[in-house]
């Protein structure tokens, strides 16, 4: 039986590096590491895809 790190079924988020270029929170990476060690999009420079969909659906 082989032992090792388990592969996460989720792919890491793909940030827009053009938006992240001058961000002081993520230092240009577009992602931040949570306390649990997970990568998530930076809340300051990356748009929230759920918010964008809600805005498009409402016609704003």
N, C-alpha and C positions, 0 to 999 in steps of 0.2 A: 504494500500500500504506500502510495507516495504522499509525502507531507509537504506543505508549502503554503504560500499565501493564496487565499481564495481570490479568484477574479471577480470583480464587481460586475454585475450584469448591466449596470448603467454606465454610459459613457460620460466622461467629464464634460462640463459645460463648455461651449465654444463662444468665447467673448469676441466682441468687435474691438480689435486692437486699436483702430483709429480713434474710437471713443475713449479708450483707456490711456492713451498716450500721456496726458498730463495729469492723470488722477493721482492724488496724494494718498488715497486710501489703499489702493491695490498696487501702487507704484508702477503702473503701466501694464500690468499683467492681465487685468480684466476679471480676475477671479481672486477670491480670498479663501483662506483655509479656516474652517469652523473649529470649535473646540473638540469636536469629534474626529477631526482629521479629514473631513470631506471638503471638496472644492465646490464653491458656489459662486455665481456671478456677483461681481461687486455691485452693491446697492446704490452707489453714488454715480457711477459712470455707465452702467449697462441698463438698458431699458428692460422693464419687466414684460415678458411676452404675454402674460395674462391681461395686463393692463392695456397693452396695445390692441389685443383682440376685442376687449370690452369697448374701447374707444371707437374702433372701426365698426363694430356692430351697432353702436348707438348713433353713428353718423356724425359724430363731432369732429 
